[in-house]
Amino acid sequence: MNCFKVGDRVIYPNQGLGLVVDVQEQAYNGENFTVYHLRLVSSNTLVMVPLSSFEEIGIRKLIGNGAVKEIFDYLKNGEVEVTMNWKGRYKEHTGLMKSGTVLNMVAVLKSLYYLSLLKPLSFREKKMMEKAKELVVSEIAMASSMSTAQIERKITSTLSACFKDVKVGLDA
């Protein structure tokens, strides 16, 4: 288990970037627990998380530069898996988003982007695609020297190039 210290940047699944602002030993029902105080950057919310829950929640360190290249390589390849059954697809995507891994969030973004070219997305899927993009962009921005605007443009152009031969649905 990775231990974090004050000042470390972490990823809190489905919430985004967090900053470790304090680490305390706290007693509860006669037991001592290490509790991390995380400040979520997007909402400025303070969250207290026991160390014992980190793995279950999926809190992890920020990606490195090698992972950024891996993300864009994945976005470039034309392979995409899309379950056509809405209910099954939504459940699968929700699970991938909760996992907290950046590649799973990128897979959701790529899948929903592709699907949006074929047909209009439901409200929930549009929101999920926006959230996946927001989380991926913010993490890449923290891990690289590019701004969020540059990363957004790069992701959009990479996906557009990847799916340039897809026939856009009439309703889209």
N, C-alpha and C positions, 0 to 999 in steps of 0.2 A: 504494500500500500504506500503510495506516495504521500509524504507529509508535506504540507504547505506551510509557508511562513508569512508573516505580515508583509504586505506589498506584492505578493504573488498574484498574477492574473490567472483566473481559472474560467472554465466554461461550465455553466450550469445548464443542463439540457432543457431545451424549449424556452429558456429564459435569456440565454446569451452570456455575454462577458460579465464576470464578477471580479471584484478585487477583495483579497483577504485583508480586512481592516483590523482584526483582533483574533487572538486565540486564547481561550480561557479553559481552566479546569473548573467544572461545575458539578455540584453534588445533586443527585436526584434519587429519592428513595434509598438513601444510604450508599449509593454507588457514585463513583467519580467518573465523569465523562470529559473528554476533550471536545470542546465546542468551538467551531469556527464561525466568525461573524463575517459574512460576505456582503459587500455592497454591489447590487446589480446595477451595471452602468446604464442600461436603457431606461430604467424607471427610478433610479436612485433609492431603491428599496433595500433595507437592511434585512438580511436573512440569517438566522442562526441555525447551523447544521452540525449535528454531532459527527465526529470523525467516523464513527461506526456506520453511518448512513451514506457516506460518500460513494462507496462502490455501488450500493443499491440504487442511488439516485443517478449515478453516472457522472458525477463531477470529475473533471479531468483538467490536465494542463492544456494550455494553448498550443495549437499546432506549430510546427517549425516550417522553415522555407521549403524543405523537401516535400512536405505535404501540399504546399500551395501548387507546386508544379504538378504533383499527382492529381490534384483536383482539376486543373485545366486540361490535363491529358485525358482524364475521364470525360470531361464535358465535350472534348473534341471528337471522341469516337462516336460513331453513329448508332451504337448499340443502346437500346432502351427496352426495359420490360414494363409493360403496362397491362394490368389486369383490367379487362373491360367491364367487369361487374363492379358498379359503383360502390356497393357496400363492402365488398372484399378489398377493393383498392383503397378505400378510405381507412379501413382497419389496418391494412398493411402499412400505409403511409404514416398513420398515427404511431404505430409501433416503431418505425424507423426514426421518426422525429424524437420520440421519447428516449431512444437509445443514446442520444447525445453525441454520437460520433459524427464528425464533419462529413465523412464520405456517405453516410446514410442520409444526411440532410441534403447533400448534393444530388444523391440518387432521387430523392423526392422532388427536388427542384427540376431536375432534368426530365423526369417522367411526366410531371404536371405541365411543364413547358411544351413538351411534345404533344401531350393530349390536348392542350389548348389550341394547337394548330389544327387539330382534327375536328374539334367541336367545342362549343362554349363550356367552360367549367362551371360547376355548381358554386354557389356562394362560399360554402365551406372549403372547397378545393382551391378557390381563388385566394382565400385567406391563408390557407396552408402554404400555397406557393409563395405568397408574399412573406410569410413568416420564415420559411426555409431560406428564401433569398436574403432577407434581412440578417438572419443568423450567420449565414455563410459569408456574406459581404463583411459584416462586422469582425468576424474572426480573421478573415484574410487580411483586412486592413490592419489589425493589431499585429499580425505575424509578418507583414511585409512593409515596404516603404511607400506603398501606393495609398491614395486617398480612397474613401468609400465611393465617391463618384467615379473615379477611374476604374475601380473594381467592378462596379455595377455595369459600366459600359463594356468592360472586357468580358464579363459573364454573358451579357446579352448578345454581344457580337459573336462570341464563341458558340453559343447555342444556335443562333441564327445561321451561322455557317455550317454547323453540324447537321441541321435539318433543312438546308436550303432546297432540297429536292422533294420535300414533303408537300403534298397538295393540301393547301389550306382549305378547311371546311367552309361551305358557303355561309353558314351562320356565324362564323367566328369574327 
